[in-house]
Amino acid sequence: MSALESNTRGAWNSKLGFILAAAGSAVGLGNIWRFPTEVASNGGAAFLIIYLLCCFLVGFPVMMAELSIGRRTRKNPVGAFRALSDNKLYPLIGMWGVLCGVMILSFYLVVAGWTVSYIFEELFFFMGMPEWSTYIADTGNGVINAVFAVLFMGATISIVVGGVSEGIERATKLLMPLLILILVGMIIYSLTQPGSGVGLSEYLNPDFSQITPGLVFAAMGQAFFSLSLGMGALITYGSYLDRKENIPEAAAYVTFADVGIAFLAGLLIMPAMYMAQAKGVPIFDESGNLIAGVALIFQVLPELFHSMGGMLGLFFGVMFFALLSMAALTSTISLLEVPVSYAIDEHKITRKKASFVVGGSILIISLIISFNTSLIGTIDLIFSQVGLPLGGILICLFLGYVWKTENALEEMDSGYPGIGNSLLAKVWRFLIMIFCPLVILYNLLSTLFFD
Ligand code: PHE
């Protein structure tokens, strides 16, 4: 990239900076809130195995596709599809991605706001975490949700305004190592506590009878959500990537980091549930299923921290929610960066203006959700569970049949000389052109229409 280009469009300072930023986008509430929840409600390790297959056989090739589209065009998702074909329809794939990003961010902010509210509760409100969870679960407390969503958007905008290397890269370089430290520290503590062994075996013993089309659908949606795929977040991050970087290698690092952290989060949360049970906290609902969803993180764990008592409970409570907030922040940054880069490129406005206007507009949707939290499930289903895999199919088909895999491989060649003749290229071509679109499509159709 020429110096001029990098000045005007922004670029990552270092390979590590890019990997941490992309891993920061991937690692988020999806890993620590959604993944353990899905595991708990879908037969433990059976879900884990299907999830890993989705990440490596579908997620990883799609990530290579997004990064190469971004780096070749150096554009936001809409501009990228426009740059690679004359047909006016293809930029709609990018538009769909931007829309999914906007809608995902709007509910993500509310959940991220909750995580921050628990830190405030512990440090300033002294209501007690369990009481706090009842308090905010009551939709009458939309004002609380709204205040923390505004706070979280403020933090996100303040980083995105700073730009690619000074804002995003700098923040994620600090936040990601801190996150790993807290996570590992908490796992070590939780594994030494009574009751954790049961949770561990629930997590790691697969119950294959639970594998149904519904489970595969959940695993696929989770893989796309967790790896930040299907909406062009990695097209955007790839557009700031230097040509000498090795795309398959970078994609592999990001995939492993994301899957690794999800796995670690499971190691923390599944044992923690049974620890909570050993301390007398109910962890099964009326129909005998493990408590999942929002309640797992925002009700069961607070009960656990509370039952630890005193400073210990306070320490772990604050640490856990700080971990969750940091993970969420590096993801909201990338969710906002997609529509912001679109506004900068396509509407020729400054980064500062784009960040405030786009961020402010998304916040309005978040405020509506704050007062109607039951909307979260529906928006999540349409724009992440279905929207992201759908975006994934379109990206694969576009790359495979319109832009063509040869061109993408040529783009990757600059950081991975000779990739075109490698086995990886042959496997990747098959995955992108045939395997991924068919598997995702079959999965979507079978669950939505026949399950
Ligand atoms: N990957 C993020 C998470 O797991 C969410 C996300 C989805 C971020 C799509 C960007 C794009 O929390």
Residues whose N, C-alpha, C, O or C-beta is under 5 A from the ligand:
A	BS01	LIG	S25 A26 V27 G28 L29 G30 N31 F225 S226 L227 S228 L229 A233 S331 S334 L335
